[in-house]
Amino acid sequence: MANIPIFIPHAGCRNDCAFCNQKSITGKIVPPTEYEAEEFIKENLKTLSGNGHTIAFFGGSFTGIGKDNMKGYLDAAKKYVDGERIKGIRLSTRPDYIDDEIMDILAAYPVTNIELGAQSLDGEVLERARRGHTKDDVYRAAEAIRKRGIALGLQMMIGLPSDTYEKSIATARQFVELGAVETRIYPTVILKNTLLADMYERGEYVPMDFEEMLDTAADCYSIFFENNVKVLRIGLQNSEELRCNAAGGFYHEALGERVYSRVIRRNAQREGSGEIRYNRRFLSKVAGQKKENMPYLEGFSLYEDNSVSGVLINGKYVLTI
Ligand code: SF4
C-alpha cells in the first residue's frame, strides 16, 4: 500500500507556525497546477503494482486553498480512484480549516483519510509554536471528520518550546480518545529562516535532550501501538533540502530506527525480566545502535523466532512494522 504524494507547499496556509518553513521541507515553492497534479498521478500509476493505494495531498493546508482550487485537485484525483487499486484520496490540513461546509465538499469525493496537524494538545505549547489554533479546534475537527466516517489521522510534534515528556504523553493519550486511527510522530527539527531558529539562536528555545526525546517518542509510540493507532511515520522524510535547511533539533537520518529500538528498551525496562522473542528482521532494533540496548536486556532470554512478525516481550507484542 503506497501513496501517490502530491505536495502542495504552504498552499492554503495563512499561518506562520514558529517551526515551519514549508519551502525547506518540500524543496518546491510553487504548488502544481491541477493539470500537473493529474499528469503526476498518471505517471505514478504506470509503475504502481498491487491494490489499496491512495492519492495523497500533503504539505500544505489542503482545505485552505479555496473551494474551486480544492475541487479542481479533487476532480483530477477522483478519476483514478476505483476503490480497489486506488482506494481513495488522503489529505492533510489544519484543524481550524475544517468546518461543515468543507466537510460537505469533501464528502462528495472519495476522501478516505484526513490528517490533522494537531502537533500538541497543550495550550501553552500551541501558543508558543504560534499554531494559531486551539486544542478545542482539534476536538471539533476530529469530531467533524469522524462523524462522516472518514479515517482520522492526528500528527504530533515532540520537543516544541514548553513541551515536556508529560505533555507529549498526554497528547498521545488524547489522540486515542479522539478516535485517531493513524498518526505521525515528528520530533522537532529547527529549520533555518524560521521563528524557532531565531528563538534558538537567542537562547529562548532549548531543545529537549536527545535521550528524553527518544524516551518520549518511544512511549508515545507504545500508547498508539497498544490502542491500534497506526504510526505512519516517525521523523520528517529525509531529503537533501531538509539536510541543508536543518539548523538544529532532531534531524537524524535514522531517527525511526532509534525510536523503535528505544520502544524495545522501554518496554523491557517496564517488564524487568523474562523473555524477548523477535523476528530476525528486528535484530538491529532489539540490540540498538552500537548494541546500546544490551545492558538493559540482561534479565531477558532472547530468542530469534521467524514465525513472529515483530518483537514480543513476555508473550506480548511491543513492536511490529
Ligand atoms: S499550519 Fe502547516 S503549513 Fe501552515 S505554517 Fe503551520 S506547519 Fe506550516
py3Dmol code that shows the C-alpha trace and the ligand (Angstrom):
import py3Dmol

protein = """\
ATOM      1  CA  MET A   1       0.000   0.000   0.000  1.00  0.00           C
ATOM      2  CA  ALA A   2       1.557   3.295  -1.092  1.00  0.00           C
ATOM      3  CA  ASN A   3       0.675   6.927  -1.516  1.00  0.00           C
ATOM      4  CA  ILE A   4       0.899   8.891  -4.715  1.00  0.00           C
ATOM      5  CA  PRO A   5       2.090  12.031  -2.943  1.00  0.00           C
ATOM      6  CA  ILE A   6       1.229  15.422  -4.356  1.00  0.00           C
ATOM      7  CA  PHE A   7       2.984  18.155  -2.411  1.00  0.00           C
ATOM      8  CA  ILE A   8       1.236  21.471  -2.098  1.00  0.00           C
ATOM      9  CA  PRO A   9       3.865  23.506  -0.258  1.00  0.00           C
ATOM     10  CA  HIS A  10       2.408  26.111   2.040  1.00  0.00           C
ATOM     11  CA  ALA A  11      -0.596  26.482  -0.264  1.00  0.00           C
ATOM     12  CA  GLY A  12      -3.735  27.377   1.608  1.00  0.00           C
ATOM     13  CA  CYS A  13      -1.970  28.178   4.798  1.00  0.00           C
ATOM     14  CA  ARG A  14      -2.395  31.666   6.116  1.00  0.00           C
ATOM     15  CA  ASN A  15      -0.465  30.874   9.264  1.00  0.00           C
ATOM     16  CA  ASP A  16       3.198  31.069  10.057  1.00  0.00           C
ATOM     17  CA  CYS A  17       3.998  28.465  12.665  1.00  0.00           C
ATOM     18  CA  ALA A  18       7.210  29.123  14.568  1.00  0.00           C
ATOM     19  CA  PHE A  19       8.814  25.924  13.252  1.00  0.00           C
ATOM     20  CA  CYS A  20       7.532  25.910   9.691  1.00  0.00           C
ATOM     21  CA  ASN A  21       9.373  26.586   6.529  1.00  0.00           C
ATOM     22  CA  GLN A  22       7.475  24.525   4.005  1.00  0.00           C
ATOM     23  CA  LYS A  23       9.891  25.552   1.296  1.00  0.00           C
ATOM     24  CA  SER A  24      12.657  23.781   3.178  1.00  0.00           C
ATOM     25  CA  ILE A  25      10.670  20.590   3.538  1.00  0.00           C
ATOM     26  CA  THR A  26       9.400  20.162   0.021  1.00  0.00           C
ATOM     27  CA  GLY A  27      12.151  21.940  -1.860  1.00  0.00           C
ATOM     28  CA  LYS A  28       9.447  23.486  -4.029  1.00  0.00           C
ATOM     29  CA  ILE A  29       7.841  26.864  -3.830  1.00  0.00           C
ATOM     30  CA  VAL A  30       5.049  26.767  -6.380  1.00  0.00           C
ATOM     31  CA  PRO A  31       2.202  24.269  -5.952  1.00  0.00           C
ATOM     32  CA  PRO A  32       1.471  22.103  -9.005  1.00  0.00           C
ATOM     33  CA  THR A  33      -1.381  23.097 -11.272  1.00  0.00           C
ATOM     34  CA  GLU A  34      -4.329  20.725 -11.414  1.00  0.00           C
ATOM     35  CA  TYR A  35      -3.083  19.567 -14.806  1.00  0.00           C
ATOM     36  CA  GLU A  36       0.405  18.890 -13.402  1.00  0.00           C
ATOM     37  CA  ALA A  37      -1.091  17.028 -10.450  1.00  0.00           C
ATOM     38  CA  GLU A  38      -3.078  14.815 -12.795  1.00  0.00           C
ATOM     39  CA  GLU A  39      -0.062  14.142 -15.018  1.00  0.00           C
ATOM     40  CA  PHE A  40       1.897  13.189 -11.896  1.00  0.00           C
ATOM     41  CA  ILE A  41      -0.821  10.744 -10.851  1.00  0.00           C
ATOM     42  CA  LYS A  42      -0.872   9.175 -14.336  1.00  0.00           C
ATOM     43  CA  GLU A  43       2.906   8.857 -14.354  1.00  0.00           C
ATOM     44  CA  ASN A  44       2.942   7.166 -10.934  1.00  0.00           C
ATOM     45  CA  LEU A  45       0.163   4.771 -11.867  1.00  0.00           C
ATOM     46  CA  LYS A  46       2.364   3.310 -14.595  1.00  0.00           C
ATOM     47  CA  THR A  47       4.779   1.861 -12.046  1.00  0.00           C
ATOM     48  CA  LEU A  48       2.443   1.110  -9.147  1.00  0.00           C
ATOM     49  CA  SER A  49       1.609  -2.519  -8.511  1.00  0.00           C
ATOM     50  CA  GLY A  50      -0.911  -4.062  -6.128  1.00  0.00           C
ATOM     51  CA  ASN A  51      -4.042  -2.590  -4.586  1.00  0.00           C
ATOM     52  CA  GLY A  52      -5.137  -0.290  -1.796  1.00  0.00           C
ATOM     53  CA  HIS A  53      -3.091   2.817  -2.634  1.00  0.00           C
ATOM     54  CA  THR A  54      -4.182   6.394  -2.029  1.00  0.00           C
ATOM     55  CA  ILE A  55      -3.659   9.679  -3.821  1.00  0.00           C
ATOM     56  CA  ALA A  56      -2.352  11.963  -1.103  1.00  0.00           C
ATOM     57  CA  PHE A  57      -2.308  15.753  -0.955  1.00  0.00           C
ATOM     58  CA  PHE A  58       0.428  16.639   1.519  1.00  0.00           C
ATOM     59  CA  GLY A  59       2.479  19.586   2.540  1.00  0.00           C
ATOM     60  CA  GLY A  60       0.089  22.473   2.938  1.00  0.00           C
ATOM     61  CA  SER A  61      -3.333  23.007   4.351  1.00  0.00           C
ATOM     62  CA  PHE A  62      -5.430  21.438   1.671  1.00  0.00           C
ATOM     63  CA  THR A  63      -8.794  22.705   2.833  1.00  0.00           C
ATOM     64  CA  GLY A  64      -7.493  26.282   2.942  1.00  0.00           C
ATOM     65  CA  ILE A  65      -6.604  26.598  -0.735  1.00  0.00           C
ATOM     66  CA  GLY A  66     -10.029  27.895  -1.815  1.00  0.00           C
ATOM     67  CA  LYS A  67     -13.042  25.820  -2.750  1.00  0.00           C
ATOM     68  CA  ASP A  68     -12.569  25.960  -6.517  1.00  0.00           C
ATOM     69  CA  ASN A  69      -8.911  25.057  -6.326  1.00  0.00           C
ATOM     70  CA  MET A  70      -9.649  22.266  -3.868  1.00  0.00           C
ATOM     71  CA  LYS A  71     -12.399  20.850  -6.091  1.00  0.00           C
ATOM     72  CA  GLY A  72     -10.054  21.078  -9.091  1.00  0.00           C
ATOM     73  CA  TYR A  73      -7.450  18.895  -7.384  1.00  0.00           C
ATOM     74  CA  LEU A  74     -10.095  16.507  -6.093  1.00  0.00           C
ATOM     75  CA  ASP A  75     -11.658  16.214  -9.567  1.00  0.00           C
ATOM     76  CA  ALA A  76      -8.217  15.449 -11.005  1.00  0.00           C
ATOM     77  CA  ALA A  77      -7.654  12.714  -8.409  1.00  0.00           C
ATOM     78  CA  LYS A  78     -11.184  11.278  -8.366  1.00  0.00           C
ATOM     79  CA  LYS A  79     -10.915   9.937 -11.918  1.00  0.00           C
ATOM     80  CA  TYR A  80      -8.266   7.489 -10.791  1.00  0.00           C
ATOM     81  CA  VAL A  81      -9.993   6.208  -7.672  1.00  0.00           C
ATOM     82  CA  ASP A  82     -11.519   2.833  -8.443  1.00  0.00           C
ATOM     83  CA  GLY A  83     -11.927   1.617  -4.853  1.00  0.00           C
ATOM     84  CA  GLU A  84      -9.540  -1.233  -5.482  1.00  0.00           C
ATOM     85  CA  ARG A  85      -6.182  -0.341  -6.933  1.00  0.00           C
ATOM     86  CA  ILE A  86      -6.587   3.259  -5.749  1.00  0.00           C
ATOM     87  CA  LYS A  87      -8.845   3.054  -2.746  1.00  0.00           C
ATOM     88  CA  GLY A  88      -9.257   6.779  -2.116  1.00  0.00           C
ATOM     89  CA  ILE A  89      -7.882  10.227  -1.501  1.00  0.00           C
ATOM     90  CA  ARG A  90      -5.904  11.255   1.536  1.00  0.00           C
ATOM     91  CA  LEU A  91      -5.260  14.829   2.562  1.00  0.00           C
ATOM     92  CA  SER A  92      -3.730  16.823   5.367  1.00  0.00           C
ATOM     93  CA  THR A  93      -4.845  20.140   6.770  1.00  0.00           C
ATOM     94  CA  ARG A  94      -5.073  22.367   9.819  1.00  0.00           C
ATOM     95  CA  PRO A  95      -7.741  21.684  12.454  1.00  0.00           C
ATOM     96  CA  ASP A  96      -9.211  25.181  12.118  1.00  0.00           C
ATOM     97  CA  TYR A  97      -9.675  24.725   8.360  1.00  0.00           C
ATOM     98  CA  ILE A  98     -12.325  22.057   8.882  1.00  0.00           C
ATOM     99  CA  ASP A  99     -15.974  23.022   9.176  1.00  0.00           C
ATOM    100  CA  ASP A 100     -19.319  21.629   7.999  1.00  0.00           C
ATOM    101  CA  GLU A 101     -19.166  23.399   4.638  1.00  0.00           C
ATOM    102  CA  ILE A 102     -15.701  21.991   3.920  1.00  0.00           C
ATOM    103  CA  MET A 103     -16.793  18.560   5.064  1.00  0.00           C
ATOM    104  CA  ASP A 104     -19.826  18.707   2.724  1.00  0.00           C
ATOM    105  CA  ILE A 105     -17.441  19.270  -0.198  1.00  0.00           C
ATOM    106  CA  LEU A 106     -15.019  16.544   0.857  1.00  0.00           C
ATOM    107  CA  ALA A 107     -17.834  14.064   1.451  1.00  0.00           C
ATOM    108  CA  ALA A 108     -18.796  14.373  -2.231  1.00  0.00           C
ATOM    109  CA  TYR A 109     -15.415  12.868  -3.179  1.00  0.00           C
ATOM    110  CA  PRO A 110     -13.830   9.524  -2.313  1.00  0.00           C
ATOM    111  CA  VAL A 111     -11.836  11.014   0.557  1.00  0.00           C
ATOM    112  CA  THR A 112     -10.910   8.159   2.868  1.00  0.00           C
ATOM    113  CA  ASN A 113      -8.348   9.729   5.213  1.00  0.00           C
ATOM    114  CA  ILE A 114      -7.867  13.200   6.666  1.00  0.00           C
ATOM    115  CA  GLU A 115      -4.794  14.010   8.710  1.00  0.00           C
ATOM    116  CA  LEU A 116      -4.818  16.996  11.011  1.00  0.00           C
ATOM    117  CA  GLY A 117      -1.623  18.701  12.085  1.00  0.00           C
ATOM    118  CA  ALA A 118      -2.500  18.913  15.757  1.00  0.00           C
ATOM    119  CA  GLN A 119       1.139  18.930  16.951  1.00  0.00           C
ATOM    120  CA  SER A 120       0.193  19.168  20.639  1.00  0.00           C
ATOM    121  CA  LEU A 121      -2.923  19.373  22.758  1.00  0.00           C
ATOM    122  CA  ASP A 122      -1.264  21.564  25.337  1.00  0.00           C
ATOM    123  CA  GLY A 123      -2.385  25.196  25.205  1.00  0.00           C
ATOM    124  CA  GLU A 124       0.993  26.681  26.087  1.00  0.00           C
ATOM    125  CA  VAL A 125       2.846  24.583  23.506  1.00  0.00           C
ATOM    126  CA  LEU A 126       0.332  25.547  20.806  1.00  0.00           C
ATOM    127  CA  GLU A 127       0.692  29.188  21.700  1.00  0.00           C
ATOM    128  CA  ARG A 128       4.488  29.256  21.784  1.00  0.00           C
ATOM    129  CA  ALA A 129       4.586  27.395  18.469  1.00  0.00           C
ATOM    130  CA  ARG A 130       2.258  30.093  17.084  1.00  0.00           C
ATOM    131  CA  ARG A 131      -0.042  27.448  15.744  1.00  0.00           C
ATOM    132  CA  GLY A 132      -2.944  29.875  15.550  1.00  0.00           C
ATOM    133  CA  HIS A 133      -5.468  27.260  16.660  1.00  0.00           C
ATOM    134  CA  THR A 134      -6.545  25.817  19.966  1.00  0.00           C
ATOM    135  CA  LYS A 135      -6.987  22.375  21.432  1.00  0.00           C
ATOM    136  CA  ASP A 136     -10.759  22.863  21.043  1.00  0.00           C
ATOM    137  CA  ASP A 137     -10.280  23.330  17.293  1.00  0.00           C
ATOM    138  CA  VAL A 138      -8.643  19.901  17.162  1.00  0.00           C
ATOM    139  CA  TYR A 139     -11.500  18.335  19.111  1.00  0.00           C
ATOM    140  CA  ARG A 140     -14.107  19.990  16.893  1.00  0.00           C
ATOM    141  CA  ALA A 141     -12.386  18.995  13.638  1.00  0.00           C
ATOM    142  CA  ALA A 142     -11.783  15.425  14.827  1.00  0.00           C
ATOM    143  CA  GLU A 143     -15.477  15.032  15.599  1.00  0.00           C
ATOM    144  CA  ALA A 144     -16.500  16.510  12.213  1.00  0.00           C
ATOM    145  CA  ILE A 145     -14.222  14.046  10.371  1.00  0.00           C
ATOM    146  CA  ARG A 146     -15.202  11.012  12.411  1.00  0.00           C
ATOM    147  CA  LYS A 147     -18.905  11.568  12.035  1.00  0.00           C
ATOM    148  CA  ARG A 148     -18.532  11.453   8.239  1.00  0.00           C
ATOM    149  CA  GLY A 149     -16.941   8.017   8.537  1.00  0.00           C
ATOM    150  CA  ILE A 150     -13.560   9.290   7.293  1.00  0.00           C
ATOM    151  CA  ALA A 151     -10.434   7.839   8.902  1.00  0.00           C
ATOM    152  CA  LEU A 152      -8.895  10.386  11.253  1.00  0.00           C
ATOM    153  CA  GLY A 153      -5.155  10.934  11.435  1.00  0.00           C
ATOM    154  CA  LEU A 154      -3.557  13.212  14.020  1.00  0.00           C
ATOM    155  CA  GLN A 155       0.035  14.346  13.711  1.00  0.00           C
ATOM    156  CA  MET A 156       2.110  15.311  16.726  1.00  0.00           C
ATOM    157  CA  MET A 157       5.410  17.045  17.289  1.00  0.00           C
ATOM    158  CA  ILE A 158       7.711  16.354  20.201  1.00  0.00           C
ATOM    159  CA  GLY A 159      10.019  18.892  21.791  1.00  0.00           C
ATOM    160  CA  LEU A 160       8.420  22.194  20.746  1.00  0.00           C
ATOM    161  CA  PRO A 161       9.008  25.151  23.114  1.00  0.00           C
ATOM    162  CA  SER A 162       7.430  24.392  26.520  1.00  0.00           C
ATOM    163  CA  ASP A 163       6.842  20.758  25.600  1.00  0.00           C
ATOM    164  CA  THR A 164       7.724  18.074  28.146  1.00  0.00           C
ATOM    165  CA  TYR A 165       7.581  14.302  28.342  1.00  0.00           C
ATOM    166  CA  GLU A 166       4.316  14.545  30.303  1.00  0.00           C
ATOM    167  CA  LYS A 167       2.687  16.927  27.829  1.00  0.00           C
ATOM    168  CA  SER A 168       3.544  14.734  24.862  1.00  0.00           C
ATOM    169  CA  ILE A 169       2.252  11.633  26.622  1.00  0.00           C
ATOM    170  CA  ALA A 170      -0.985  13.466  27.471  1.00  0.00           C
ATOM    171  CA  THR A 171      -1.303  14.479  23.810  1.00  0.00           C
ATOM    172  CA  ALA A 172      -0.833  10.879  22.650  1.00  0.00           C
ATOM    173  CA  ARG A 173      -3.483   9.644  25.092  1.00  0.00           C
ATOM    174  CA  GLN A 174      -5.935  12.306  23.911  1.00  0.00           C
ATOM    175  CA  PHE A 175      -5.305  11.330  20.276  1.00  0.00           C
ATOM    176  CA  VAL A 176      -6.508   7.854  21.216  1.00  0.00           C
ATOM    177  CA  GLU A 177      -9.596   9.271  22.968  1.00  0.00           C
ATOM    178  CA  LEU A 178     -10.331  11.398  19.915  1.00  0.00           C
ATOM    179  CA  GLY A 179     -10.585   8.270  17.780  1.00  0.00           C
ATOM    180  CA  ALA A 180      -7.440   8.692  15.678  1.00  0.00           C
ATOM    181  CA  VAL A 181      -6.701   5.587  13.634  1.00  0.00           C
ATOM    182  CA  GLU A 182      -3.327   6.815  12.423  1.00  0.00           C
ATOM    183  CA  THR A 183      -0.652   9.240  13.461  1.00  0.00           C
ATOM    184  CA  ARG A 184       2.759  10.631  12.630  1.00  0.00           C
ATOM    185  CA  ILE A 185       5.321  11.481  15.278  1.00  0.00           C
ATOM    186  CA  TYR A 186       7.641  14.348  14.418  1.00  0.00           C
ATOM    187  CA  PRO A 187      10.434  15.208  16.841  1.00  0.00           C
ATOM    188  CA  THR A 188      11.018  18.916  16.261  1.00  0.00           C
ATOM    189  CA  VAL A 189      13.580  19.939  13.661  1.00  0.00           C
ATOM    190  CA  ILE A 190      14.757  23.558  13.774  1.00  0.00           C
ATOM    191  CA  LEU A 191      14.682  24.831  10.216  1.00  0.00           C
ATOM    192  CA  LYS A 192      16.646  27.819   9.016  1.00  0.00           C
ATOM    193  CA  ASN A 193      14.678  31.027   8.416  1.00  0.00           C
ATOM    194  CA  THR A 194      12.010  30.260  10.978  1.00  0.00           C
ATOM    195  CA  LEU A 195      10.989  31.951  14.172  1.00  0.00           C
ATOM    196  CA  LEU A 196      12.076  28.816  16.021  1.00  0.00           C
ATOM    197  CA  ALA A 197      15.590  29.188  14.615  1.00  0.00           C
ATOM    198  CA  ASP A 198      15.666  32.792  15.847  1.00  0.00           C
ATOM    199  CA  MET A 199      14.452  31.692  19.283  1.00  0.00           C
ATOM    200  CA  TYR A 200      17.127  29.000  19.317  1.00  0.00           C
ATOM    201  CA  GLU A 201      19.866  31.453  18.393  1.00  0.00           C
ATOM    202  CA  ARG A 202      18.749  33.898  21.066  1.00  0.00           C
ATOM    203  CA  GLY A 203      18.724  31.103  23.662  1.00  0.00           C
ATOM    204  CA  GLU A 204      14.952  31.392  24.146  1.00  0.00           C
ATOM    205  CA  TYR A 205      14.410  27.841  22.989  1.00  0.00           C
ATOM    206  CA  VAL A 206      16.488  24.972  24.260  1.00  0.00           C
ATOM    207  CA  PRO A 207      15.548  21.676  22.568  1.00  0.00           C
ATOM    208  CA  MET A 208      14.681  18.713  24.710  1.00  0.00           C
ATOM    209  CA  ASP A 209      17.614  16.436  25.487  1.00  0.00           C
ATOM    210  CA  PHE A 210      18.043  13.828  22.716  1.00  0.00           C
ATOM    211  CA  GLU A 211      17.662  10.896  25.130  1.00  0.00           C
ATOM    212  CA  GLU A 212      14.496  12.403  26.598  1.00  0.00           C
ATOM    213  CA  MET A 213      13.128  12.880  23.096  1.00  0.00           C
ATOM    214  CA  LEU A 214      13.794   9.187  22.330  1.00  0.00           C
ATOM    215  CA  ASP A 215      12.037   8.112  25.550  1.00  0.00           C
ATOM    216  CA  THR A 216       9.116  10.424  24.807  1.00  0.00           C
ATOM    217  CA  ALA A 217       8.705   9.316  21.198  1.00  0.00           C
ATOM    218  CA  ALA A 218       9.042   5.650  22.203  1.00  0.00           C
ATOM    219  CA  ASP A 219       6.416   5.894  24.934  1.00  0.00           C
ATOM    220  CA  CYS A 220       4.035   7.784  22.623  1.00  0.00           C
ATOM    221  CA  TYR A 221       4.588   5.013  20.058  1.00  0.00           C
ATOM    222  CA  SER A 222       3.674   2.379  22.682  1.00  0.00           C
ATOM    223  CA  ILE A 223       0.467   4.215  23.605  1.00  0.00           C
ATOM    224  CA  PHE A 224      -0.509   4.250  19.918  1.00  0.00           C
ATOM    225  CA  PHE A 225       0.566   0.660  19.359  1.00  0.00           C
ATOM    226  CA  GLU A 226      -1.441  -0.647  22.316  1.00  0.00           C
ATOM    227  CA  ASN A 227      -4.514   1.201  21.064  1.00  0.00           C
ATOM    228  CA  ASN A 228      -4.272   0.146  17.424  1.00  0.00           C
ATOM    229  CA  VAL A 229      -3.394   3.623  16.182  1.00  0.00           C
ATOM    230  CA  LYS A 230      -1.133   3.092  13.209  1.00  0.00           C
ATOM    231  CA  VAL A 231       2.107   5.075  13.337  1.00  0.00           C
ATOM    232  CA  LEU A 232       2.639   6.063   9.713  1.00  0.00           C
ATOM    233  CA  ARG A 233       5.945   7.789  10.231  1.00  0.00           C
ATOM    234  CA  ILE A 234       8.466   8.841  12.833  1.00  0.00           C
ATOM    235  CA  GLY A 235      10.530  11.899  11.882  1.00  0.00           C
ATOM    236  CA  LEU A 236      10.467  14.034   8.769  1.00  0.00           C
ATOM    237  CA  GLN A 237      11.241  12.436   5.432  1.00  0.00           C
ATOM    238  CA  ASN A 238      14.963  12.672   4.752  1.00  0.00           C
ATOM    239  CA  SER A 239      15.901  14.830   1.815  1.00  0.00           C
ATOM    240  CA  GLU A 240      18.808  16.897   0.643  1.00  0.00           C
ATOM    241  CA  GLU A 241      16.751  20.065   1.146  1.00  0.00           C
ATOM    242  CA  LEU A 242      15.917  19.118   4.718  1.00  0.00           C
ATOM    243  CA  ARG A 243      19.523  18.246   5.487  1.00  0.00           C
ATOM    244  CA  CYS A 244      20.670  21.618   4.153  1.00  0.00           C
ATOM    245  CA  ASN A 245      17.951  23.526   5.981  1.00  0.00           C
ATOM    246  CA  ALA A 246      18.164  21.877   9.386  1.00  0.00           C
ATOM    247  CA  ALA A 247      19.724  24.264  11.879  1.00  0.00           C
ATOM    248  CA  GLY A 248      19.318  22.044  14.943  1.00  0.00           C
ATOM    249  CA  GLY A 249      16.854  19.946  16.858  1.00  0.00           C
ATOM    250  CA  PHE A 250      16.139  16.366  15.962  1.00  0.00           C
ATOM    251  CA  TYR A 251      17.192  15.895  12.390  1.00  0.00           C
ATOM    252  CA  HIS A 252      18.633  12.409  12.262  1.00  0.00           C
ATOM    253  CA  GLU A 253      18.779  10.134   9.243  1.00  0.00           C
ATOM    254  CA  ALA A 254      17.925   7.005  11.251  1.00  0.00           C
ATOM    255  CA  LEU A 255      15.527   8.579  13.705  1.00  0.00           C
ATOM    256  CA  GLY A 256      12.785   5.983  13.229  1.00  0.00           C
ATOM    257  CA  GLU A 257      15.246   3.162  13.861  1.00  0.00           C
ATOM    258  CA  ARG A 258      16.474   4.855  17.052  1.00  0.00           C
ATOM    259  CA  VAL A 259      12.917   5.296  18.321  1.00  0.00           C
ATOM    260  CA  TYR A 260      11.913   1.682  17.525  1.00  0.00           C
ATOM    261  CA  SER A 261      14.970   0.496  19.412  1.00  0.00           C
ATOM    262  CA  ARG A 262      14.009   2.654  22.338  1.00  0.00           C
ATOM    263  CA  VAL A 263      10.474   1.190  22.289  1.00  0.00           C
ATOM    264  CA  ILE A 264      12.006  -2.233  22.969  1.00  0.00           C
ATOM    265  CA  ARG A 265      14.273  -0.911  25.692  1.00  0.00           C
ATOM    266  CA  ARG A 266      11.493   0.999  27.470  1.00  0.00           C
ATOM    267  CA  ASN A 267       9.159  -1.998  27.392  1.00  0.00           C
ATOM    268  CA  ALA A 268      11.940  -4.248  28.669  1.00  0.00           C
ATOM    269  CA  GLN A 269      12.629  -1.810  31.494  1.00  0.00           C
ATOM    270  CA  ARG A 270       8.952  -1.872  32.453  1.00  0.00           C
ATOM    271  CA  GLU A 271       8.870  -5.689  32.455  1.00  0.00           C
ATOM    272  CA  GLY A 272      12.198  -6.087  34.284  1.00  0.00           C
ATOM    273  CA  SER A 273      12.985  -9.642  33.175  1.00  0.00           C
ATOM    274  CA  GLY A 274      11.659 -12.578  31.180  1.00  0.00           C
ATOM    275  CA  GLU A 275      11.749 -13.473  27.503  1.00  0.00           C
ATOM    276  CA  ILE A 276      12.144 -11.477  24.294  1.00  0.00           C
ATOM    277  CA  ARG A 277      11.123 -13.157  21.072  1.00  0.00           C
ATOM    278  CA  TYR A 278      11.888 -11.406  17.813  1.00  0.00           C
ATOM    279  CA  ASN A 279      11.837 -11.894  14.088  1.00  0.00           C
ATOM    280  CA  ARG A 280      15.344 -11.792  12.592  1.00  0.00           C
ATOM    281  CA  ARG A 281      14.443  -8.594  10.717  1.00  0.00           C
ATOM    282  CA  PHE A 282      14.185  -6.852  14.093  1.00  0.00           C
ATOM    283  CA  LEU A 283      17.578  -7.887  15.443  1.00  0.00           C
ATOM    284  CA  SER A 284      19.180  -4.477  14.926  1.00  0.00           C
ATOM    285  CA  LYS A 285      16.267  -2.805  16.695  1.00  0.00           C
ATOM    286  CA  VAL A 286      16.494  -5.222  19.634  1.00  0.00           C
ATOM    287  CA  ALA A 287      20.240  -4.647  20.011  1.00  0.00           C
ATOM    288  CA  GLY A 288      20.054  -0.906  19.327  1.00  0.00           C
ATOM    289  CA  GLN A 289      22.648   1.347  17.767  1.00  0.00           C
ATOM    290  CA  LYS A 290      26.126   0.125  18.731  1.00  0.00           C
ATOM    291  CA  LYS A 291      24.324  -2.502  20.869  1.00  0.00           C
ATOM    292  CA  GLU A 292      23.260   0.244  23.273  1.00  0.00           C
ATOM    293  CA  ASN A 293      20.169  -1.725  24.370  1.00  0.00           C
ATOM    294  CA  MET A 294      22.054  -4.819  25.517  1.00  0.00           C
ATOM    295  CA  PRO A 295      22.809  -3.702  29.114  1.00  0.00           C
ATOM    296  CA  TYR A 296      19.079  -3.117  29.551  1.00  0.00           C
ATOM    297  CA  LEU A 297      18.195  -6.607  28.320  1.00  0.00           C
ATOM    298  CA  GLU A 298      20.408  -8.595  30.695  1.00  0.00           C
ATOM    299  CA  GLY A 299      17.446 -10.005  32.607  1.00  0.00           C
ATOM    300  CA  PHE A 300      15.931 -11.445  29.439  1.00  0.00           C
ATOM    301  CA  SER A 301      16.423 -14.594  27.403  1.00  0.00           C
ATOM    302  CA  LEU A 302      16.494 -13.627  23.728  1.00  0.00           C
ATOM    303  CA  TYR A 303      15.002 -15.914  21.076  1.00  0.00           C
ATOM    304  CA  GLU A 304      15.084 -15.408  17.345  1.00  0.00           C
ATOM    305  CA  ASP A 305      11.752 -16.698  16.072  1.00  0.00           C
ATOM    306  CA  ASN A 306      10.859 -16.026  12.459  1.00  0.00           C
ATOM    307  CA  SER A 307       7.285 -17.208  12.968  1.00  0.00           C
ATOM    308  CA  VAL A 308       6.563 -13.911  14.755  1.00  0.00           C
ATOM    309  CA  SER A 309       6.077 -10.643  12.894  1.00  0.00           C
ATOM    310  CA  GLY A 310       7.859  -8.284  15.240  1.00  0.00           C
ATOM    311  CA  VAL A 311       9.072  -8.229  18.828  1.00  0.00           C
ATOM    312  CA  LEU A 312       7.295  -9.803  21.806  1.00  0.00           C
ATOM    313  CA  ILE A 313       8.260  -9.262  25.409  1.00  0.00           C
ATOM    314  CA  ASN A 314       6.883 -11.867  27.774  1.00  0.00           C
ATOM    315  CA  GLY A 315       4.377 -13.009  25.164  1.00  0.00           C
ATOM    316  CA  LYS A 316       3.057  -9.554  24.262  1.00  0.00           C
ATOM    317  CA  TYR A 317       3.813  -7.738  21.021  1.00  0.00           C
ATOM    318  CA  VAL A 318       5.532  -4.409  21.645  1.00  0.00           C
ATOM    319  CA  LEU A 319       6.585  -3.669  18.068  1.00  0.00           C
ATOM    320  CA  THR A 320       5.550  -4.606  14.564  1.00  0.00           C
ATOM    321  CA  ILE A 321       6.139  -2.525  11.484  1.00  0.00           C
TER     322      ILE A 321
END
"""
ligand_1 = """\
8
SF4
S -0.099 25.142 9.511
Fe 1.311 23.792 8.452
S 1.814 24.804 6.507
Fe 0.862 26.334 7.861
S 2.598 27.387 8.808
Fe 1.934 25.750 10.190
S 3.152 23.927 9.696
Fe 3.355 25.431 8.005
"""
view = py3Dmol.view(width=600, height=400)
view.addModel(protein, "pdb")
view.setStyle({"model": 0}, {"cartoon": {"style": "trace"}})
view.addModel(ligand_1, "xyz")
view.setStyle({"model": 1}, {"stick": {}})
view.zoomTo()
view.show()
